[in-house]
Structures are given as structure tokens and as C-alpha cells.
Amino acid sequence: QVQLVESGGGLVQPGGSLRLSCAASGTIFSIHTMGWHRQAPGKQRELVATITKRGTTDYADSVKGRFTISRDGAKNTVTLQMNSLKPEDTAVYYCHGNDYGTNYWGRGTQVTVSS
């Protein structure tokens, strides 16, 4: 069993920053791709950012230049640094892992951007 556990969500004012972290535990050596998705109320879940074991990253256009994803491969942890946050970034953020077709999801952490 593999579990992903997120931390770091909360309430922040527009223009502020938050750092999300996700740790994977269980019987797995190294998840190939880890990343973050988000789901706002009434909207579909969308990809935010991903990073492979080799460090290749991909970002949604809406967060490029503001968010940075990083990982510690040996520890199966992934971090999302979110800067210049906007109200439209408000959503539940889910940690995701994909290991050659097997998907893992965390339970999500709420991020609210509001004054």
C-alpha cells in the first residue's frame, strides 16, 4: 500500500505565498512522476505541476512563473512553492503519483486565497 499525505495548505491574502508538501509512504522504491492537481468548487480537477524522477517539470499555463515544483527522490517527497497567489488559485490541492500506470492520490489540502 502506498499513501500520499499532503500538508501546508491554508488561508493567504492575494499576492502571498504558500508551500505545499507531500510525502509518500509504503512499499515503493521511487515513484516515477509526482505532482499536484487542484479542484475548485464546481470545476473539474486540473493539473497544476508535475516532476519526474529525473527532475523534468511541467506546469499549467496559469501557474507558470509563480509556482515551483521540486522533489526529493530518495524520500518520495514533493513540494509546491506557490508565490504571487491569486483568488483563482483557491482550490483543494491533491498530491498525485504515477508509477508506470499505477496512480496514487492524497486526500487533498485546502488552499484559500482571499483578503
FENCOR-V989667 format. One record per residue. SS is DSSP state (a for helix, b for strand, c for the rest). PSI is psi in whole degrees, -180 to 180 (NA if undefined). BURIAL is b if it has 24 or more other C-alpha atoms within 12 Angstrom, else e. Layout:
SS&PSI&BURIAL + SS&PSI&BURIAL
//
This chain:
c&135&e + b&132&e + b&139&e + b&129&b + b&121&b + b&157&b + b&160&b + c&-2&b + c&175&b + b&-165&b + b&132&b + b&150&b + c&154&e + c&137&e + c&-10&e + c&-174&b + c&152&b + b&155&b + b&120&b + b&142&b + b&152&b + b&131&b + b&135&b + b&136&b + b&157&e + b&-170&e + c&73&e + c&140&e + c&-54&e + c&119&b + c&133&b + c&-54&b + b&130&b + b&155&b + b&-168&b + b&138&b + b&166&b + b&155&b + b&118&b + c&158&b + c&130&e + c&5&e + c&162&e + c&155&e + c&137&e + b&153&b + b&136&b + b&-55&b + b&150&b + b&159&b + b&134&b + b&175&b + c&-31&b + c&-4&e + c&7&e + c&128&e + b&158&b + b&140&b + b&149&b + c&146&e + c&-33&e + c&-16&e + c&-5&b + c&134&e + c&-12&e + c&-34&b + b&147&b + b&128&b + b&142&b + b&164&b + b&156&b + b&101&b + a&-38&b + a&-30&e + a&-3&e + c&48&b + b&147&b + b&142&b + b&142&b + b&111&b + b&120&b + b&117&b + c&164&b + c&49&b + c&146&b + c&157&b + a&-32&e + a&-5&e + a&-7&b + c&125&b + b&171&b + b&126&b + b&128&b + b&132&b + b&141&b + b&141&b + b&139&b + b&121&b + b&88&e + c&48&e + c&-14&e + b&125&e + b&142&e + b&141&b + b&142&b + c&177&b + c&-14&e + c&153&b + b&136&b + b&132&b + b&123&b + b&124&b + b&110&b + c&148&e + c&NA&e
//
